[in-house]
Amino acid sequence: MALACSDRKRKLCPICASPIAQATAALAKLKTIWNDRNIALSSKTILMRSLVMSIFLHACESWTLTADTERRIQAMEMRCLRKLLGITYRDHISNEEVRNRTRQAIGPHEDLLTTVKRRKLKWYGHITRSSGLAKTILQGTVQGGRRRGRQKKRWEDNIPEWTGMTLGAAMRKAERREEWRELVARSSVAPQRSTKTGICEVR
């Protein structure tokens, strides 16, 4: 389960790249729907979630999220939002303005990166409380050490990174369902990147 992605060469691992490519293809195939002014935005939003986002989020619990992966997830979401609103990059409208217009049009919604983080944390809690093979694989160790130099990011490295806890403390916390649910709600909120400053801001 510990699927590792390396960001040495800033290449997305195939496990994460495939859903992005498939969702992008689905988005392009439905171009006539996004351009149809007779279809209400609320209907387009439902179609976007069921026909595009569902493809993208399939098995996202197994992803190892690096900084580059997170940027690509946010870029995928922005591509979808621009399609919904009929905004192209030639219009020179910032990503922040696109988010504001989206909130005005369809109301508050969970951003894509937050959804990925929340699903992964929830799955981690579920596996930790179980007693099957997945838990054995997740918590198991093998002989030997890691090689010298910069290490590849491991699947479980995201857990302490998002929760601010050690892996052992997070494991004990996950045993208590209600406490873990509260922690997931706090830890999965994704920062938004400002297009002007490059600084991440938590919404």
N, C-alpha and C positions, 0 to 999 in steps of 0.2 A: 504493500500500500504506500510505502514511502517513495513516491515518485519524484525524482530529482530533476530540477531544471537548472541549467547553468546560464548565468548572464555574463560570462566572460566575453563572448563574441556578440552579445546582444541579440541572440537568436532565440526565438520562441520554441519551446519543445514541441514535438509533434502532437503530444497529448492535448496541449492547449491550442495549438495552431489549427487542428482539424475542425473543431467546432466553430472557430472564427471564420474559416474559409467556407464552411457549409452554411452558416447563418448569413454571410455576405452574399452567397449565391442565391439563397432563398429571398433575401431582400431585393436583389436585382430582378428576379423573376416576377415579383409582384409590383413592378414599376407602374403598371397601368392602374393599379388600385391606389397607390400613393398619389398619383397625379390626377385622379378623378375628383373633381370638385363637387360632385353630387353625393359622394360618400361622406358622412359625418365624421368629424375627427374622433369622436368617441368610438365609432365602429372601427376606424383605422387602428386605433390604439389596441382594441381587443384583438384584431387580426395580427398586429405586430407582436403582441405577447404570445399568442397561440401558435403562430406560424414561423416566427423568426426567433424570438427570445427562448422559446422552449427548445429549439435546436441548439442554440448557443449554450444553454445552461445544462444540457444533458451530461451527467456524470461530472459536473464541476467540482463535486466534493473530493475528487481524486487529484485535483490540480495542486501543484506547488507554485505559489504566487511569488514571483520576484517583482522588483520595481518595474521592470520592462513589461512583464505580463499585466500588471495593474494598469499601466499606461495604455496598453493595447485594448484592455477591457473597456476603459473609459472612452477610448477612441471609437470602439464599436458602438457603444451606447450613443455617442454624439452623432455618428453616422445615421443611426436609426431615428433619432429625434429630428434631425434635419430633414429626413425623408418625410416624416409625419407632418412637419410644418411647411414643407415645400421651400426650404431654405437651402441654397447651394453655397459653396465656399466662395463663389464669385460675388456673392452679395456682401461680402466683407462684414459679416455679423459675428461677433465674438461668441465663444462657447458659453460664457456666462449669460449673455443675452438670450441665447437659445434655451438655456435652462429656465430663465425667468419666464419666457414666453410659454414654455411647456407647462410650468406650474400654473400659469394663468389660464391655460387652455384646458388642461385635464386635472388640475388640482395637485395636491401633494402626492408624491409617489416615491417608492424606494429605488435608489439608483442601482445600476447593474452590479457594480463592484461590491456594494453592501450586501446584495442578494447572494453573491458568490461566497463572501466571507461568512455570512450567516448560515448558509447551507453547510459549509465545511465544518464550522464550529458545532452545529447541531449534530452532524454526522459523527464527529469526534466524540461528543457526549454520549450518543447512542451506542457506539461501539465500546466505549469505556465501561458502560453499565451492562453490556452483554457478556456472554461467556463462550462465544463461538470462535471459529478459526480466525475471523477478522481481527479480534482482540489479540489473539496470540501473535499474529503477524505484526500488528501495530506496535505492541509492547515488547516484542521479542528482540533479542540481540544476537549478533554473530561474532565469532572469534576474529581477532585482528583489530587494526586501527585504521584511521583515515590517513590518506597520503598527505605528504607535506605540501605547503603552499595554500593558495586560496581554495576553499572547499565549495563544492556544489551545494546549493541550498536543498535541504531535505523537506519532505512533505510535512513532518512534524515541527519543523522550525517556525512555521507560521503561527502555531498555537501560542507559544510564549510571546512572540512578537506582537500579536494582536491583543492578548489578554493582560500583558505586563506581569505575568506569573511564570515561575519556573515550570518545566514540563511536569515534574512530580506534583507540584501544588495544583496545577491545572487538572491533572488526572484525579486527584482527590476531590477537587471541587466538582468535577463532572459526575462523580458518584451521587451527588445530591441534585436531583433533577431541577427543582425549583430555583436553587441558587445558580445553577449553571445556565438556566434559561435567562435569568436576569443579567448574568455576565455576558451572554451572547448578544443580548440587546444592546449593551453598552459597547462591546468590543468590536462589533461588526460595522459600525458607522464608518464609512469611507470618506477621507478628505477629498475635497475638490481642488484641482490644480488651477491656479489663476493663469490665464493666457498672457497676462501682461508681466507679472513678476516671477512666475514659475514657483511661487510659494504655495504650499498645500494649506487649505483652509477647511476646517471641520464644519459641516453644516448641521 
